Amino acid sequence: MSNPLASIIIPTHKRPITLERAIDSALNQTYKNIEVLVIDDNNPNSVDRQKTAKLMEKYRTNSKVIYLSMDINSGACEARNKGIDECKGKYVTFLDDDDEYFPHKIEREIQMIGKGYDMIFSNIEICDTANNKCIIQSYKQDFIFERKSLLRKHFVDIISGGIAFMYKRKKIIEIGKFYEIDANQEYILMLNTIISDMKIGYLNETLCRSHVDNSKPRISNNKKVIDAKIEVVRLIKPHLKEINFLDRRKTLARLYLFICYQSFKRKDKRFWQYGFKLIPYLDLIFIKLIKKVIRKDVYIKENVIYR
């Protein structure tokens, strides 16, 4: 098929103000054979459900837009998975309701993935709405596209950002779609993608924009994120043996430090448990702090380093 259908899945929850921008950026693609599935994850009787439904009236006559509603607020994973189940495209992409695609995103990704890939990822422009500063999340191409090298890249540098992913629909279904977890859903999705031995490609272009507001509380301030990070440790541990000793230490040091810090902030008793786990990695943490002071070209957002 020379002009395959691409499905763009937009889960939405409590963001009717930015949802219109996201939808319009999806519709404003140079590649025209698309469908846009908006999955309303607001509770049925909430004000946000009413506002979202009212906004979607604007697109009622647009045959490219499909509006679906969850029966209850089920979370981003279930909303995205519902979109995957309901969409018709050969390829599937994801867009958060406060982010946006650049006009050539789907066209460039279709050209790339059509060369025989099962999944591809690209770069993201990340803009802080509080200070209007933007950076590009990209990846040093110091890896090859085979399992161990990709695992090392993902564990150490983190290949994430679901709005920059495109999948063959049948392939993302084969790996179970999005794993149900309160945070790091895209991290686990990429992990499952790599260990499934899909043919993965990297498109070194910036094709979408993510909006963040660092002046507001982050998801990392939510107690559930500690449980999620502990679950991430459990899920990756069987695969750490596939990377070298130093990279294993870097990966666990980052995760244990995050768990310790968040546990300490909310006086969670797990601070002591993971504090002891962190002791063998203190040398790496001190080195990281020194590099952070010396290198001015590194921007750290949560536990991810973008270069």
HELIX and SHEET records of a PDB file:
HELIX    1   1 PRO A   16  LEU A   27  1                                  12    
HELIX    2   2 VAL A   47  MET A   56  1                                  10    
HELIX    3   3 GLU A   57  TYR A   59  5                                   3    
HELIX    4   4 ALA A   76  GLU A   86  1                                  11    
HELIX    5   5 LYS A  105  ILE A  113  1                                   9    
HELIX    6   6 ARG A  147  ASP A  157  1                                  11    
HELIX    7   7 GLY A  162  ALA A  164  5                                   3    
HELIX    8   8 ARG A  169  GLU A  174  1                                   6    
HELIX    9   9 GLN A  185  ILE A  195  1                                  11    
HELIX   10  10 ILE A  219  ASN A  221  5                                   3    
HELIX   11  11 LYS A  224  ILE A  236  1                                  13    
HELIX   12  12 LYS A  237  GLU A  242  5                                   6    
HELIX   13  13 PHE A  245  LYS A  265  1                                  21    
HELIX   14  14 ARG A  270  LEU A  278  1                                   9    
HELIX   15  15 ILE A  279  TYR A  281  5                                   3    
HELIX   16  16 LEU A  282  ILE A  294  1                                  13    
SHEET    1   A 7 VAL A  65  SER A  69  0                                        
SHEET    2   A 7 ILE A  34  ASP A  40  1                                        
SHEET    3   A 7 ALA A   6  THR A  12  1                                        
SHEET    4   A 7 TYR A  91  PHE A  94  1                                        
SHEET    5   A 7 PHE A 165  LYS A 168 -1                                        
SHEET    6   A 7 MET A 119  ASP A 128 -1                                        
SHEET    7   A 7 LYS A 133  GLN A 137 -1                                        
SHEET    1   B 8 VAL A  65  SER A  69  0                                        
SHEET    2   B 8 ILE A  34  ASP A  40  1                                        
SHEET    3   B 8 ALA A   6  THR A  12  1                                        
SHEET    4   B 8 TYR A  91  PHE A  94  1                                        
SHEET    5   B 8 PHE A 165  LYS A 168 -1                                        
SHEET    6   B 8 MET A 119  ASP A 128 -1                                        
SHEET    7   B 8 ILE A 200  VAL A 212  1                                        
SHEET    8   B 8 GLU A 100  TYR A 101 -1                                        
SHEET    1   C 2 TYR A 299  LYS A 301  0                                        
SHEET    2   C 2 VAL A 304  TYR A 306 -1                                        
END                                                                             
